[in-house]
Amino acid sequence: MKINPLLNFHLALIAAATVFLCAGTASHGQDLTGGAGQGTPKAGPPANRASAPGNMVSSASAPRRRPANPAPRRRSRPAQPTAQPKSQPTPDASDKVEDAIEQGNAHRDAKRYTEAERAYHQALSLDPKSARAYAGSGNIHFDQQRYGEAVEAYKQAVSLDPNDAQTYAQLGYSYTQLNRWDESIKASQQAVRLKPDEFWPYLYLSWAYIVLGRSVEAVEASQKAILLKPDEYLGYAFLSWAYSSLNKPAEAVEAAKQANRLKPEDFWPYTLLSLAYNLGGRATDAAEAAQQAIRLKPDDPWAYNYLSWAYNLQNKSGEAAEAAKQAIRLKADEPSAYTNLSWAHYMLKQYAEAAGAAKQGIRANPNFSWAHYWLGLSDLALGDRAGATEQYKILQTLDLNVANLLSQAINK
């Protein structure tokens, strides 16, 4: 069967109609001192949200700062001959609590996490209401990416000290790693209320807002972060990501360029720049930006994904297929990589392979509308009109705009 004459129209709409989702499992290549853009545990797409062949950048790129240790406190004065309230440790016991916390901090700084955990537990055995000991315990879980345990410790800490802005911020980040986005927003908002001049909670807010489709709020949060730290590239990186999620490629390009100017040695601004260029139909520029990201970080799956998208837009289908395959090798659970691969196979008239890649995308995320679209087109090319119609019916429940595109192809 010949390639559908409406295909170029379809591809142009695919490039222009994107609302991005966060997908993937976080890995943490950056440990940013002083303080997300794709991966993070998967956030399933709402039924009416469209996604494009190129999806979001990995949360390996998102900020993961090392939390500061609980600050030392002034030692207690010598014990007075008055009785102590039963709920409070005696002055001598307070000194022992401080000793244990300081030992925990020292062990943590030396990455002796077993010893650090033992020391914080010792502090808690002496004072079960020590918010700082819980915060320290949360920090060692955080350092080891044991985010579920970190959340529980941080929650204990803020229940005992509800004015601890730093712990609320770390709780907000930890929730992102568990795909608990609404809770991340609540914790980060509380951090901002307690300390409105703190940079990092605004980034965590932006990240969660993007994932939940609240992109206007993501832009606002990123802009507030930039006002606090205009020389920090991550504020502009998140702003670019947010603008891309709003399908504002010109603004996304400018923000990504500023991030790149501030930190030219980092791969993430180039990855975001490739995303923005693809959205704006600037495929050559998108390919160049993705290639630069790959030079800086050869294992970045999103750079390969966006490179494949750019090649597909340029009708360089062979190169698009190879880039998509590399993206899949690096991140096998990302549906948009399979969609890019399906697109490339379709353009090469390899319709069975295109259908197979689309099916893999559906297995990765059954609600990913563009995988159903390419499977429908491939079925149609293989003479399976019933199969294409089945995908159209599924798309009617997922995304009416994409369903209408497939309907036009079926009824041509």
C-alpha positions, -999 to +999 in steps of 0.1 A: +000+000+000+013+035-008+021+060+019-010+079+028-009+113+011-021+130+043+009+118+062+029+150+060-001+168+073-003+143+102+034+147+110+031+184+111+003+182+136+022+157+157+051+181+159+028+210+169+002+195+192+024+183+221+016+184+257+044+167+276+043+141+303+069+130+328+079+093+323+105+070+334+125+059+365+148+084+380+185+079+381+207+106+396+237+115+376+239+150+391+243+157+428+238+195+428+252+212+459+236+243+472+202+231+469+145+173+382+139+174+336+125+137+326+122+103+341+109+103+376+085+075+383+058+073+357+029+096+357+002+080+336-013+104+311-048+117+316-072+103+290-076+136+272-040+146+270-020+144+238+017+136+237+041+138+208+067+113+195+093+131+216+085+130+253+101+145+283+137+146+296+148+123+323+147+133+359+183+124+360+186+160+348+164+174+375+179+189+407+189+165+434+207+185+460+223+170+490+204+181+521+224+199+548+229+181+581+208+191+610+225+222+624+243+219+658+225+234+688+238+253+718+247+229+745+226+228+776+237+246+807+247+226+838+217+208+853+197+229+877+183+213+909+147+218+896+128+188+883+126+184+845+092+178+827+089+141+820+084+148+783+117+165+780+152+151+782+174+163+811+202+187+803+227+159+804+205+138+782+202+167+758+239+168+755+240+131+747+213+137+720+234+164+705+265+141+706+246+114+688+233+138+661+267+152+655+282+117+653+254+109+627+263+140+607+300+131+607+293+095+596+269+107+569+295+132+556+320+103+554+293+081+537+293+057+565+256+053+564+251+023+586+270+041+614+251+073+607+218+055+610+228+039+642+238+073+657+205+090+647+186+060+662+206+065+694+195+101+695+159+091+690+162+065+718+173+093+741+147+118+728+119+103+707+107+138+699+139+150+683+129+165+649+165+170+640+173+133+645+144+123+623+156+148+597+191+134+599+177+099+594+157+111+564+189+126+549+208+093+550+178+075+533+178+104+508+215+100+500+209+063+493+179+070+472+156+052+496+129+077+492+101+059+508+120+057+540+132+093+536+096+104+533+085+087+565+115+102+585+109+137+570+072+135+579+081+127+615+105+156+615+080+182+603+053+169+625+076+177+654+090+209+640+064+224+615+087+254+609+115+234+593+115+248+557+145+227+546+129+194+556+097+203+538+118+210+507+135+176+509+101+160+515+088+177+484+117+163+463+114+128+478+077+127+469+087+134+432+108+102+433+078+082+444+054+097+418+034+114+445+031+147+428+002+163+447+020+156+480+052+170+465+034+202+457+019+205+492+053+200+508+071+224+485+044+250+490+049+247+527+086+252+523+079+283+503+055+297+529+081+292+556+110+305+536+099+324+505+134+333+495+145+297+490+153+287+454+149+249+454+113+245+464+102+266+434+120+241+411+103+212+427+070+230+423+077+236+387+086+200+381+054+187+398+032+212+380+046+201+346+039+165+353+003+173+364-003+195+333-004+227+353+021+243+330+012+279+336+019+275+373+051+257+363+062+288+344+054+310+374+073+288+398+104+288+375+103+325+371+102+330+409+132+307+411+151+328+385+144+359+405+160+344+435+190+330+416+194+346+382+228+330+377+216+295+383+210+276+351+184+252+365+158+280+368+160+286+331+161+249+323+129+244+342+114+274+325+122+260+291+107+227+301+075+245+312+072+265+281+076+234+260+048+218+279+027+248+269+038+244+233+055+277+233+087+267+214+101+302+209+100+310+246+113+275+254+143+280+230+153+313+246+151+299+281+171+268+271+197+290+255+201+310+287+205+278+307+232+268+282+250+302+285+251+298+323+263+262+322+276+252+287+293+220+300+259+205+311+240+183+287+205+191+299+201+225+283+210+210+250+184+183+255+158+208+263+169+230+234+164+200+210+129+195+224+120+231+219+134+232+184+115+200+175+083+216+187+090+247+165+097+225+135+134+235+134+145+199+129+181+207+118+187+228+149+170+201+170+193+174+156+224+196+163+213+203+199+206+166+205+240+156+191+257+181+214+238+167+244+250+132+234+286+144+232+283+156+267+263+126+280+264+096+257+239+077+278+211+103+277+181+085+263+161+117+257+188+132+235+186+101+212+148+103+214+148+139+203+174+132+177+151+105+162+122+129+163+143+155+144+155+130+118+119+119+113+109+155+107+136+157+081+125+124+065+158+108+074+141+077+084+171+054+085+189+077+109+157+082+129+153+044+134+189+041+146+185+069+171+153+055+184+168+021+189+196+037+209+170+055+230+153+022+236+185+005+246+191+032+272+155+034+284+134+005+274+102+016+291+097+049+272+067+047+248+077+078+228+109+061+217+089+032+202+066+057+186+096+074+169+108+040+158+074+031+144+073+064+126+106+057+110+097+022+099+065+034+085+083+060+063+106+032+052+075+012+042+085-014+068+049-016+079+051-049+099+081-034+119+062-002+123+033-021+138+056-041+161+073-009+174+039+007+180+027-023+200+058-021+221+050+015+228+015+005+239+029-022+262+051+005+278+021+028+282-013+016+271-026+052+272+000+067+249-021+080+221+005+083+194+015+046+197-022+037+189-021+062+160+010+047+144-004+012+150-036+022+133-017+037+103+005+006+101-025-018+102-041+003+074-009+000+053-009-038+059-045-040+047-060-045+081-087-019+081-104-036+111-073-033+131-070+004+122-106+009+132-100-008+165-072+017+172-095+045+162-120+034+188-094+032+215-082+067+205-117+081+209-113+073+247-078+087+249-075+117+226-101+130+202-076+151+182-054+121+175-085+099+168-096+124+142-062+122+125-064+084+122-101+087+111-090+109+082-065+083+071-090+054+074-116+072+054-093+085+027 
